[in-house]
Amino acid sequence: MPTTLSPSEPAQDRSTVRTLLRLWPYVRPVRVRLFTAAFVAILASCIGLAIPLVLKWMVDGPIADRDPAGVWLGALYLLLLGLAEALLFGFRRWLVARPLSHVEAEMRADLYGHLQRLPVAFHDRWPSGQLLSRGTTDLMLLRMFLAFPLTFLLVNGVTIVVGVIIMLVQDWTLGLVILVPAVPVMVTCVVFEKKYSRAARAAQDQVGDLTTVVEESVLGIRVIKGFGRHRSQARAFRALSGRLRGTELRKARLLATILGVIVTLPEVAIGAALVLGCVRVADGELSAGTLVAFLSTALALRWPVDSIGFLLAMSQEAATATERYFEVMDAVPESGAAGGGSRRPVPRVEGLRFENVTFRYPDAPPGSPPVLDRIDLHVRPGESMALVGATGSGKTTLTALVPRLHEVTSGRITLDGVDITAMSRKELRSRVAVAFEEPTLFSATVRENVLMGADEDELERALGVAQADFVHALPDGVDTQVGEQGLSLSGGQRQRLALARAVVGRPDFLVLDDPLSALDVHTEAAVEAALRRVLADTTALIVAHRPSTVLLADRVALLSGGRITAVGTHHELLRGNPEYAHLMAADPAGEREVKR
Ligand code: ADP
């Protein structure tokens, strides 16, 4: 199924506001608190702006009249106003803290859920580090944006407007002097926005690339050490982090430029107003109190003006983070539930059938030959079919089509006569079990790893079938933690757990991708014997590389050049098909079997 965006296609020329508006569904539930908080902050700011007016009253009134009681009263007013401002800002912070961590958690949960539903083709295409960084750094940026810049762009905007009006009312000539820098400051902001948005996007993408390299080196540490590749790996890391550093420096330079303009021009204007104001007070055209009020208002506006630079920068980063978040969320998940959710009793008459199946990977270059080309294959009910072919012939791809990890390009696959695309995912997964060559164990107990939601009673039977009795000798038996955060198991042990996982739900159909590849000869013989019993009453498709695995199956299909070129028993093909004989002979274990 095609997805809409890949990591290499960032949207160009987006509108910051429109991008940020996409956050609304998440912000909606906390909107009341957020608006209340903004209102409280505006109130606090306006109280701050009343302080200069009290100063004016003090200078022109009690101070000019040399009235100490009046001065004390003024001081009391100032103290109360300051206290009210501080308390309201504290209240604002309390209002937003909890709801915003809720927003972040919701967005993260949605992202995680969505990632689970996205098709394998999506995960093939997206580097895991890009997904990781979107789920962590980007969401943190968004929470910070909602907590701070979003409110303060509004609050500071209102404060600046109210402050300028107060100044103009005090004295409109001085007010105009202060307003002169407004035009160049605004032009700088617009230019800055554009440039900073590009730099922010580059930086956040580079964090994703860096995360990918770190993740790969941690997961592949054995290969890196075994091949002495740590130097080249470190070089790759240094190159990427050097690039990120360059981008961060570019961001810092842009921020320094805008701050330079935003801080310097208003300071110069304040200086000019101070000189002009002093001259006019000396000439008796202006009261000293008015000049004090005017200048303290101008100084009170310094923080709202200075902060615009980094508030815009944080908003740009948040817009980029939103864009990156929704690039993943907009990818189309697997179509879920065609057909009913419950399992219908289906007569087991048809088995597994591939009808004229053609498959091409979604990201394959156009015009390239399909990996699988008009495959017709019938695995009869209860039959086990081995799938043999040279490396790269498409065996893994063919098996991945049955549980719908990939969707067929054309043709159809049926289970007992029912098209797999007509079944719900749930029904399909309950009828087909898979075990892959690279068994993955999650950081959980053996029990959870094998059951994966299946019935508890089946555990012992499945472990028995897979000859995985070794788990009882683990420190906590089936409750031992395994996987990354637990005990490390050997390749053979992991394969046996994966087999147990495959057979635990008593599936009608089994798809096994070379399930015995990591087993030693003795264990292999034991698992084979047990598998034989399981295979007796399931319909199975087994990718096989060695004759010992092939011999578990009733018949063999040979995959070559994207087509099924022969179907027959092992011995028939061995005698009649030179390619098959060659494939089987290439394996030393195969020779052992062939001589039998
Ligand atoms: P086999 O299991 O027989 O070794 P595969 O099914 O793994 O073969 O691969 C068949 C072909 O499909 C190979 O040429 C491989 O390069 C290609 N291929 C495998 N996985 C992908 C993928 N996720 N995206 C694109 N091409 C792929």
Residues whose N, C-alpha, C, O or C-beta is under 5 A from the ligand:
A	BS01	ADP	D124 Y361 V371 A390 T391 G392 S393 G394 K395 T396 T397
